[in-house]
Amino acid sequence: MKYVSTRGQAPELDFEEAMLTGLARDGGLYLPKFIPEMSRADIAALEGAPYEEAAFRVMRPFIGDSFTDAELHGIIERAYAGFGHAARAPLVQLDSGHFLLELFHGPTLAFKDFAMQLIGQLFETALKRSGRRVCIVGATSGDTGSAAIEAFRGLDAVDVFILFPHGRVSEVQRRQMTTPVESNVHALALDGHFDDCQARVKDMFNDFAFRDAVALAGVNSINWARVLAQVVYYVTAAVSLGAPHRPVSFTVPTGNFGDVFAGYIAKRMGLPIDRLVVATNQNDILHRCLSGGAYHPSGVAPSISPSMDIQVSSNFERALYYAYGRDGGAVAQLMEELKEGGFTVSQGAREALRESFDSGRASESETGAAIRTTRARTGQLICPHTAVGVKVAEERRAPGTPMVTLATAHPAKFPDAVEEASGLRPPLPPRMADLYERPERVTAVANDLGALETLLKERTAH
Ligand SMILES: *Cc1c(COP(=O)(O)O)cnc(C)c1O
């Protein structure tokens, strides 16, 4: 399987190269040259299969000969062994026809563990084989960084640097990044917003001399291997609810568009997905773009669902690539316009997007209300991101088609917001109960590319 860039100007890579590279050299994002199809029989054969087996069958055709069957089986087994639930991604019913897909049973209590634990094992296997060493740099609004650190801590061939916006992540998120003791873990608190962190990471990747000198590798949500890992739970959830025999819809609390884009890939593979509903918080640029066509980032307004406080949604570029009929030149043009302040999606591309995606938004008060009413009606405590999804799903779901809302984080990861809304403080699962006692280790950094590059060079000069 070969991978091509959304901007059409970077070399084609195989799966392993695309995974190790992250961002393409033309600034684009990698996508498979074609999307493998699952037949109805392939989907039906997954009924009752363990999560790991489904993961193998869904991902195998995308991986080509980068990993052998035996390697891939081992990688998947190790990736999910540390999860706190045997089903890995269990479904819970909220109402007739409305389900929650619990994606928070991994080591950092958010869905990012599904991708990151897998990518840690993929990197380790690939790097061990070639004797290489890489420097992983990522930007996080909270959950990606903790998941990356958890996945890479203690590995020999990897240094991991995570930039997070100083003072804008929850205490649990911060502590999950700053308490690991391994010397290959570097938590960097940047003076700025998440979008600043993301921009500085992009700058480092676009500085080719620096990129090559420290062997930069990216594991942000633009990394194709992460998207691929997330395709799996759409398939397992849909099969549990009757696919391939009946369609299912999903509502996805969205920030960088990685998770919902994985659903789009599942649909393109042949999974009978009716609607993919993009749920945004008050930072609703995606909802506005999908409903009106205009994509003009303004400022970020911090919310109680901070992992969705995003104005530049990096994986949206992948959806645009398909919406523009795989025209890399058109995508490159839009991204140039974005640098100048924004763009408007063409009529044809907007119609293509609307064929798969619906959208909605939840204000801060609506998010709090969804936490409260879900608790009152079902006894479940949900995190604020999930609450955005539940609110939008209730508006958008159609009778007769099951709606699955992705529960993207454990409520204990955002205890203040949950307590504020519901009066109940969700406890951490027992395996992480001592998180608040562990000592923290963090480096404060300015929003300055030169200073960051110097720091990384010093820390990786072994
Ligand atoms: C990252 C994250 C999101 C947004 O996911 P994207 O793939 O960036 O759209 C939603 N909820 C939680 C809890 C997250 O950590």
The ligand as an SDF file (V2000), in Angstrom:
LIG
                    3D

 15 15  0  0  0  0  0  0  0  0999 V2000
   -8.7980   14.8490   21.2570 C   0  0  0  0  0  0  0  0  0  0  0  0
  -10.1210   14.8160   21.8950 C   0  0  0  0  0  0  0  0  0  0  0  0
  -11.2810   15.1630   21.1820 C   0  0  0  0  0  0  0  0  0  0  0  0
  -11.2240   15.6340   19.7440 C   0  0  0  0  0  0  0  0  0  0  0  0
  -10.8020   14.6150   18.8700 O   0  0  0  0  0  0  0  0  0  0  0  0
  -10.2500   15.0020   17.4050 P   0  0  0  0  0  0  0  0  0  0  0  0
   -9.7580   13.7300   16.8180 O   0  0  0  0  0  0  0  0  0  0  0  0
   -9.1570   16.0080   17.6320 O   0  0  0  0  0  0  0  0  0  0  0  0
  -11.3920   15.5970   16.6570 O   0  0  0  0  0  0  0  0  0  0  0  0
  -12.4920   15.0460   21.8230 C   0  0  0  0  0  0  0  0  0  0  0  0
  -12.5730   14.6590   23.1260 N   0  0  0  0  0  0  0  0  0  0  0  0
  -11.4840   14.3350   23.8310 C   0  0  0  0  0  0  0  0  0  0  0  0
  -11.6330   13.9260   25.2430 C   0  0  0  0  0  0  0  0  0  0  0  0
  -10.2220   14.3960   23.2520 C   0  0  0  0  0  0  0  0  0  0  0  0
   -9.1430   14.0730   23.9620 O   0  0  0  0  0  0  0  0  0  0  0  0
  1  2  1  0
  2  3  1  0
  2 14  2  0
  3  4  1  0
  3 10  2  0
  4  5  1  0
  5  6  1  0
  6  7  2  0
  6  8  1  0
  6  9  1  0
 10 11  1  0
 11 12  2  0
 12 13  1  0
 12 14  1  0
 14 15  1  0
M  END
$$$$
